Amino acid sequence: MPVPAPVVLALASLMLLTACGGDEETVAEAIRPVRVVTVEKREAGETVSLTGQIQAQEEVSLSFRVGGRMLERPVNVGDRVEAGQVIARIDPEPARNALQTARANLAAAMGQATRVRNDYDRQETLLAQGWTTRARYDEAQEARKSAEAQLDSAQAQLNIAEDQLGYTELVADGPGIVTARGAEPGEVVAAGRMIVQLARQGGRDAVFDVPPRLIQSAPADPVISVALTSDVNVRTTGRVREVSPQADPVTRTFQIRIGLNDPPEAMRLGSTVVGSMQLGGAGAIEIPASALTQSNRQPAVWIVDRATSTVALRNIDLERYDLARVVVAQGLEAYDVVVTAGVQALRPGQQVRILGAAQGPTP
């Protein structure tokens, strides 16, 4: 049965309207809104930060040269001491008794030496006159040498006893601050045992544990920026003063001491600090990590053509990356416009609409 003419016209009009609506929707979908960044080449390399602490450049352990029972230790941790100040004392009575014994032995040796010296002089005179034998003269000579040797030994023992008595007082040989103590009054301490640890007055170091990778990649004689973790406005700079020749057996890191230039008073011994160092290297381009995609199983980014507002996929080589940024070794040039948001919904040659102004410099 033939279809009436009005019905044919109505169906044709409906198909035409439907086709027009689909084209408009396709056009609307083709132009994608994206966010971009205009990249630039940075001349500085990676900044590395490590946490460490402030220590004295020179720290010594003070100890007695002789053993004994410690009677007093008038200083404590945190006290500032001066050169010549008494740090601790041990019981001096044993040393005094030893000194008296040494003096008595010296007096006896002096008497013996005087007696044999007189006998030798007499034998020497008699031998010259022919009234004694050569054997008796030789005996007197040997006795004199032996007595003189005993006298020298007694004198040396007296000197040692006097020194031992002086060693019963532990005296600071320079100014500094007590950072640790190793014995308490009343203890019997051995010679050489640490009584107090003294941080010399003067320079201070920032000490860090550094992995081998940073030591290998660090520039020669770098300038290190050091700041307090509690107040980053308290800061100074320094240079590497000492590098440990051996890695820690547990952490496999190397201890590095940074000599600080005019450290602020607030950087007290034991303070926690952050040290920052700029690694060298050629200029690099950094982009947000959100811009990264993949093409042919290689890292890639979408590049926007400024003239046509279309995008193209470009492979890049990465130098390093983290959760926030990507450092590009090759594949990008300064002033390239890179898509940072909307990368998953793009196709080559697609037109895009940039949301907001492009970040970064313009050529």
C-alpha positions in Angstrom: 0.0 0.0 0.0 1.5 3.4 -0.9 2.6 5.8 1.9 0.8 9.1 2.0 2.8 12.1 1.0 2.4 14.0 4.3 3.8 11.0 6.2 6.9 10.8 3.9 7.6 14.5 4.4 7.3 14.2 8.2 9.8 11.2 8.3 12.2 13.0 6.1 12.1 16.1 8.3 12.7 14.0 11.4 15.7 12.3 9.9 17.2 15.6 8.9 16.8 17.1 12.3 18.3 14.0 13.9 21.4 14.1 11.6 22.0 17.8 12.4 21.8 17.2 16.1 24.3 14.3 15.9 26.8 16.5 14.1 26.5 19.3 16.7 27.1 16.7 19.5 30.2 15.3 17.6 31.7 18.8 17.2 31.1 19.5 20.9 32.8 16.4 21.9 35.8 16.9 19.6 37.0 20.1 21.3 38.3 19.0 24.6 39.0 21.4 27.5 42.5 20.9 28.9 44.9 22.5 31.3 48.5 23.2 30.1 51.8 24.4 31.2 54.5 26.2 29.2 57.7 24.5 30.1 61.1 26.3 30.7 64.6 25.0 31.2 66.0 25.3 34.7 69.7 25.7 35.1 69.8 24.4 38.7 70.0 20.7 39.5 68.2 18.7 42.1 68.1 20.0 45.7 68.8 17.4 48.3 67.9 17.8 52.0 69.1 15.7 55.0 68.5 15.9 58.7 71.4 16.0 61.1 72.5 17.6 64.4 74.9 20.2 65.7 78.2 18.9 67.3 81.4 20.6 68.4 84.2 20.6 65.9 86.5 19.2 68.7 85.3 17.0 71.5 87.6 15.3 74.1 87.2 12.9 76.9 88.9 13.9 80.1 90.2 11.2 82.4 92.7 10.6 85.3 96.2 9.3 84.5 96.1 7.3 87.8 93.4 5.1 89.3 91.7 5.6 92.7 88.4 6.5 94.5 86.9 9.7 93.1 86.0 12.1 95.9 84.3 14.9 93.9 83.3 16.1 90.5 82.1 19.7 90.8 81.0 20.0 87.2 78.0 18.5 85.5 76.5 18.2 82.0 75.9 21.6 80.5 78.4 23.5 82.7 80.9 25.8 81.0 84.5 25.3 82.2 87.6 27.4 81.8 91.2 26.4 81.3 92.8 25.3 84.6 89.5 24.6 86.3 89.4 21.5 88.5 87.0 19.0 86.9 87.3 16.1 89.5 89.5 14.8 92.3 90.5 11.3 93.5 91.7 10.3 96.9 95.3 11.7 97.2 96.4 9.7 100.3 97.9 6.7 98.3 99.9 9.2 96.2 101.1 11.1 99.2 102.3 7.9 100.8 104.1 6.9 97.6 105.7 10.3 97.6 107.0 10.0 101.1 108.4 6.6 100.3 110.2 8.0 97.2 111.7 10.8 99.3 113.0 8.3 101.9 114.5 6.1 99.2 116.2 9.1 97.7 117.7 10.1 101.0 119.0 6.6 101.5 120.5 6.5 98.0 122.2 9.9 98.5 123.8 8.6 101.8 125.0 5.4 100.1 126.4 7.4 97.1 128.3 9.7 99.5 129.8 6.8 101.3 131.0 4.9 98.3 132.2 8.1 96.6 134.4 8.8 99.6 135.7 5.2 99.6 136.5 5.5 95.9 138.4 8.8 96.4 140.5 7.2 99.2 141.3 4.1 97.1 142.3 6.4 94.2 144.8 8.2 96.4 146.2 5.0 97.9 146.6 3.5 94.5 148.6 6.5 93.4 150.9 6.2 96.4 151.2 2.4 96.0 149.4 1.5 99.3 146.5 -0.4 97.8 145.9 -2.9 95.0 144.3 -2.4 91.7 141.6 -5.0 92.5 140.4 -3.0 95.6 140.5 0.2 93.5 138.3 -1.5 90.8 135.8 -2.6 93.4 135.5 0.9 94.8 135.0 2.2 91.3 132.2 -0.3 90.5 130.6 0.5 93.9 130.6 4.2 93.1 128.9 3.6 89.6 126.3 1.4 91.2 125.5 3.9 93.9 125.2 6.7 91.4 122.8 4.6 89.3 120.7 3.9 92.4 120.7 7.6 93.2 119.4 8.5 89.7 116.7 5.8 90.0 115.6 7.1 93.4 115.4 10.7 92.0 113.3 9.4 89.0 111.0 7.6 91.4 110.6 10.8 93.4 109.7 12.7 90.2 107.1 10.1 89.3 105.6 10.2 92.8 105.3 13.9 92.6 103.6 13.7 89.2 101.2 11.0 90.5 100.1 13.3 93.3 99.5 16.0 90.8 97.4 13.6 88.7 94.9 13.2 91.5 93.3 16.4 90.3 91.7 16.4 86.8 92.1 19.9 85.3 90.6 21.3 82.1 93.2 22.1 79.6 91.0 24.5 77.7 87.6 26.2 77.8 84.5 24.3 76.7 81.1 22.8 77.7 80.6 19.5 79.5 78.5 17.2 77.2 78.6 13.9 79.1 79.8 12.4 82.4 81.3 8.9 82.9 81.7 8.4 86.6 80.2 9.6 89.9 81.8 10.6 93.2 82.5 7.5 95.3 83.3 5.2 92.4 86.8 3.6 92.1 87.9 4.7 88.6 90.7 3.2 86.6 93.3 5.3 84.8 92.0 6.4 81.4 88.3 6.0 82.2 86.3 8.9 80.9 85.2 11.2 83.7 83.6 14.0 81.6 83.3 14.7 77.9 84.2 18.3 76.9 83.1 20.1 73.8 85.8 22.6 73.0 84.8 26.2 72.8 85.0 27.4 69.2 83.7 26.0 66.0 80.6 23.9 65.5 79.8 21.2 62.9 76.6 20.0 61.4 76.8 16.2 61.2 74.8 14.2 58.6 74.6 10.6 57.5 74.8 10.6 53.8 74.1 7.7 51.3 76.9 6.9 48.9 74.9 8.1 45.8 74.9 11.7 47.1 78.7 11.5 47.8 79.3 10.4 44.2 77.0 12.9 42.6 77.9 15.9 44.8 79.9 18.8 43.2 83.4 19.6 44.4 83.5 21.8 47.5 79.7 22.5 47.7 78.2 25.2 49.8 75.7 23.6 52.3 72.8 25.6 53.6 71.9 24.6 57.2 68.8 25.6 59.1 67.2 24.7 62.4 64.2 22.3 62.0 62.4 24.2 64.8 63.0 27.6 63.2 64.0 27.7 59.5 64.8 31.4 59.8 67.8 30.5 61.9 70.3 29.4 59.2 73.8 29.6 58.1 76.1 28.0 55.5 79.1 25.8 55.6 81.5 23.5 53.7 82.4 19.9 54.0 85.2 19.5 56.6 85.4 15.8 57.1 84.0 12.7 55.3 84.1 9.4 57.1 86.4 6.9 55.3 84.2 3.9 56.2 80.4 3.4 55.9 78.3 2.6 58.9 78.0 -1.2 59.1 74.2 -1.0 59.7 72.9 1.9 57.7 75.6 1.8 55.0 75.8 5.6 55.1 78.8 7.9 55.5 79.1 10.5 58.2 79.9 13.9 56.9 80.9 16.9 59.1 80.0 20.4 57.8 82.1 23.2 59.2 79.6 26.1 59.9 80.4 29.7 59.1 79.5 32.0 62.1 76.8 29.7 63.5 74.0 31.5 65.3 73.7 31.2 69.0 70.4 29.4 68.6 72.3 26.5 66.9 73.2 24.9 70.2 75.0 21.6 70.6 72.6 18.7 69.9 70.1 20.9 67.9 68.4 19.2 65.0 69.1 20.8 61.7 68.3 20.3 58.0 71.1 20.6 55.4 70.3 21.4 51.8 72.7 21.0 48.8 72.2 21.8 45.2 73.4 19.0 42.9 75.1 20.1 39.7 74.2 19.1 36.2 73.0 20.6 32.9 69.8 22.5 32.5 66.7 20.4 32.9 63.0 20.7 32.2 60.5 19.9 34.9 56.8 19.2 34.3 54.0 18.1 36.6 53.7 14.3 37.0 50.0 14.5 35.9 51.3 15.4 32.4 52.9 12.0 31.9 51.3 9.4 29.7 52.5 6.5 27.5 53.0 5.9 23.8 54.6 2.7 22.3 55.5 1.6 25.8 57.6 4.8 26.3 56.9 7.9 28.4 55.1 10.6 26.5 53.3 13.9 26.8 50.7 15.8 24.8 52.0 18.9 23.0 49.6 21.7 22.0 50.2 23.5 18.7 49.6 27.2 19.4 48.6 28.0 15.9 45.9 25.3 15.4 45.0 24.5 19.0 45.5 20.8 18.3 47.5 18.2 20.2 50.2 15.7 19.2 51.8 12.9 21.3 55.5 13.2 21.8 57.8 10.6 23.5 60.3 11.9 26.1 63.3 10.5 28.1 63.0 10.9 31.8 65.9 11.8 34.1 64.1 11.3 37.4 60.6 11.6 38.8 58.6 11.5 41.9 54.9 11.8 42.8 54.7 15.5 42.1 57.1 16.2 39.2 59.0 14.8 36.3 62.4 15.9 35.1 62.8 15.5 31.4 66.2 14.7 29.9 65.2 14.8 26.2 62.2 15.3 24.1 61.0 18.8 25.2 62.2 22.3 24.4 61.7 25.5 26.2 58.3 27.1 25.6 56.6 23.9 24.5 53.0 23.8 25.7 52.3 20.5 27.6 48.9 19.3 28.6 48.8 18.6 32.4 45.1 17.8 32.9 42.8 15.8 30.6 45.6 13.7 29.0 43.6 10.4 29.1 40.8 11.7 26.8 42.9 13.0 23.9 43.7 11.7 20.5 46.3 12.9 18.0 45.2 15.9 16.0 42.3 16.7 18.3 41.4 20.3 18.9 41.5 21.5 22.5 40.3 24.5 24.5 42.8 25.7 27.1 41.3 26.3 30.5 42.8 29.5 32.0 46.1 31.0 30.9 49.1 28.8 30.1 51.5 28.6 33.0 55.1 29.5 32.5 56.9 31.9 30.2 56.0 32.7 26.6 58.5 33.1 23.8 
